[in-house]
């Protein structure tokens, strides 16, 4: 049930956004995440956006791993 | 795919495995992965063989379907038998055995049981079937709770008269606290659930190192996330510096998602609740607030079930001990014999995130 993957916001329609998943456009509820913008990568769980990816933090994580490497 | 492929880099996975082997203490270490999805990812990506042999990953009660009380399933089954009722549920609840039956069996006998991917879909089902009573089995942890809260609020806004919610929502940190009080539990670190943490934040786990001296790391679900999470835990243990570290910082904030937390608080109140196989865990459940009573199936259509005799085989089921991380699936007498994915005896085998299901599938 936690199988959520980051999906890119294509269009905003009020309380919903459209994301592309597996070639299909899906409608996702953003009432928990009102500040999304087109181009953001959001984490979708059971039809709702629960958080958006912070690209700087993603890079920081990979940098830390590379340091260990 | 972005934000996925980078976290599956094979070279980096291997080098993290090396570092894990280097930092691993001499003595055996047990780490508990609370979340079912961590168990699945761990097996799916074959990470076990990369780890030291005296490092044991124990699966915890992080599968909301697995820990839904038998009585809850029995009531759902009873509701499904009532005329003009539509039961709406997430897919993995369908095959969970109650004391006598399951929703899947009831559906085969003519009950109207429907699967949804999102709680929001229940609104459409209720609107399309005004003469029926739609009962939604609200099962999940803190990741799912706000999605149900928002659906509930929308049901009220639309003034729906035929949609009821049956809550079995549960809270993870309360369960972790309860498990830690069991002296049989021998773990030195927790791999904390990534997506629950996006909602509740880092602060929710801080009592664990403070109160129990046990290391915590919030980790994502890609192989690199899990490996880095394990490395971080071992380093804390090696240095005897337990704290809560956030490996999943690209998605988890210290305070979590405040909007989601507010939405949960508006719809639900915290109660004591029974976890299947574990017992009654204080302040670990969510039930509908009194102001939503007309959407609460337990208020509108209360059920009292007669005591049912348990199937003899169910008595041998050791899901409880598996969920608490006290035994591995192989130690259960039913595992891979009478209990398999095609014929599950207990919740750990039924759910695709169940520990026994993962072990059976991948080992």
Interface residues (C-beta under 8 A of the other chain):
Chain A: X1 X2 X3 X4 X5 X6 X8 X29 X31 X32 X33 X34 X41 X43 X45 X46 X47 X48 X50 X51 X53 X54 X55 X57 X58 X60 X61 X62 X64 X65 X66 X68 X69
Chain B: X1 X2 X3 X4 X6 X7 X11 X12 X15 X16 X19 X35 X36 X37 X64 X65 X90 X92 X117 X118 X119 X120 X121 X140 X143 X144 X146 X147 X150 X193 X194 X195 X196 X198 X199 X221 X224 X228 X231 X247 X249 X250 X251 X252 X253 X257 X259 X260 X263 X353
